[in-house]
């Protein structure tokens, strides 16, 4: 059945994906709020450079636990209930962090927020990949990155407005509390709306709720196509049962390869340098602007440009394909990092460092920002999607923690800073991006137009450099013909 032979209920699909993506908004909000608050927090609690890194990266401990725990929660209780739990944890964290009066309690509530982020970062794209038709899956999954960036821009603006209306002393004493408390409103919105989305039809089939799955699939497209897709999902699961491969078999070298691929995509997304742009941008820019408020204002533009890049990536992902977009964006990211490093190394005043960051962000956003979430959500077969995504996103947060914890110590090292003026970390990130470019070309398959039930075949074909299965080639031809019409 070709993509053009039935009509999607596009509005309904995008609306429920949009609700699931609210977890991404809170993801962006919760992880980026620290960028505006870190200076005041450091002064309020009198933190050392190591403790400053811990204040930023402690949330990631919760993210790792939440990501790994998502596997059990989503398999046992479903995708929807896991999203509900993440919404509740987001609310507890926002309230708790804003009223914490000791650094220890602040860390505890930030870790709780990390649990919510880890869950949402795993479950939201998992849910969207399973609810979306193959020919619009890239567009739907791009909403995850779009939501993350929107959440970041929102908190960047809130941080700037709070800072612009207050004295430095008030910011140190109370301003950072208002920054964290502002997250309560989107948390409540997520808590309310998440109850209105249906359960993932693929999980419903795996849980034995076929009628519920059929009802959801019918609302997504048409009764005829719903029956066709339900049969395809059941056939895929039956094959897994017959082969005794319902769960991940780590002794299987193909399973290990697919898992390695997911983990590498996740890790490479984080070691590109985006963490520094998001978490430490005000600290980096302050060295060239000389003003904390000006640095906060410039940080807003980093978020805006990332949003623009995410929109471009969402528009091109299902047309241009994953691989071409990823490689193009990686090259642009390298150029942006080199511009930023030159501005820092030469201590160039003005807007050159900001320009380099903006250049990096737009290319990162349209490629790794959007593409990593799409690919991680796509490449795993049904039987191993929960565990595979859980492990991959867990690795993502471990990489995030490593970069976030290490950056202030490397950047503030007296010898490195006096010699390179903050450029040294940018060169490291550029080297990782260069490796990413090679990795994409060698190991990543093109997943455009491939149903989730056929995904394992093209991943293994890419590993051994084999010709793609005829069913996948036929589906791509039909999809390309549909795009032309």
C-alpha positions, 0 to 999 in steps of 0.5 A: 500500500503506497503512502498516497493510497490513503489519507492521514488525519494530519491535524489529529496526528500533529495535535497529539504529537504536539501534546507529547512534545510538551515534554520537550518544552519542559526538557528545554526549559528545565535544562536551560534555566540554569544558564541564567541562574548559574551566576547568581547561584554561584554567588548565593551559595559561594560555589567553587568551579567544581561545585558550579559544574555540579550545580549545572550537571547534577540534573543529568544524574536524574536524566540518566536514571530517568532514561534507563528507567523509562525502559521498564516503565514504558514496557510495563505501563505504557508510553502515556502513563510514563509521560504523566509521571514525567509531568508530575516530576517536572512540577515537583522540581520547579517548585522545590528548586525555587524554594531551596535554601541549601545547596544540597536541597537545590541539588536534590530537586534538580535531580528530581527534575532530571528524572522528569527530563530523562523520562520525557526525552525518551518517551516523547520521541518514542511515542511520536515515532509509534503514532506517526505514519512513515511518510511524515515521521520526520516532520512529527519527530522534529516537533521534539527538537522544536519543542526543546528549543522553544522551551529554551528560548522561553526561559532565556527570555524569562531569565533576561527580563528578570535580570533586566528589571532587578539589581545584581544583589536582588538577583543573587538573593531572589532572582534565580528563585523566580527563574526556576519558579516560572517553570510551574505554569508550563508544568501544569499545562502538560499535566492537564493535556497529557491525559487527552492523548491515546496510548501508542497503538504499537504498545497496545498490540504488544500488551494484548489490547488489539481493539484499543490499537485498532481504534487509535489507528483508525483515528490516525488514518482510515479503517482500511489502512488501520486494519492493514497496519494492525496486521503488519504490526502483529506479523512483526511481533509474531515473527519476534515471538517465533524467533524468541526475540521479543526482548533484546538478545545481547548475544546477537551481534546484529542487536549489539550493532543496532544498539551501538548505532543508537548510543553513538548517535546520542553521544555524538549529539552531545559532544558537538559543543551544544551543551556549552552554547546552552548552559554556559553561553552567558559565561562565555559571552561575558568574557567578550561583552563585559556585561552579564545583562548583555550576555543574557540578551545575546543568549536569547538570539542563540535560542532563536537561531536554534529554533530557525534551524530546527524549523529548516530541519523539520521541513527538509528531513522528509524531503532531503533525507536524513543523511545528506542533511546530517552531513551538511549540518555537521560541516556547518557546525565545524565552521561555527566552532572555528569562528567562535574559537578564533574570536575567543583566542584572539580576544576579539571584542564585539559580536564575532564570538556571538556570530560563531555561536549563531552559525554553529547553532543553526547548522547543529539544529537543522542536523544533529538537533533534529536528526538525532532524535529522529534517528534514535526513534526510528532505528530500533525494531519494535521488540527492542525500541523501549530498551534501545531508546532507553539505553541510547538516551541514557548514554546521551545524558552520560555524555551530557554530564561529562561535558557539562561537568568538565567544561568549567574546569577545563575552561577556567584552568589557569594555564589553558585560559591564559594561553587559549582564552577559552578557545581550547574546548571549541577545538575539541568539539570541532574534532568530535564533529569531524569524527561525526561526519565520518561516522554518519557516512560509514554507519548510518542508513537512510531511513526516509520512507521506511516503516518501523517494521522494516527498519532492522533490515536496512540497518543491517544492510548498511552494516554489511554494505548490502543492497536494500531489501526490495520491499524497502526500495519499493516503498521509497519509490512510492514515497518519492512518486507521492512527493512529486505529485 
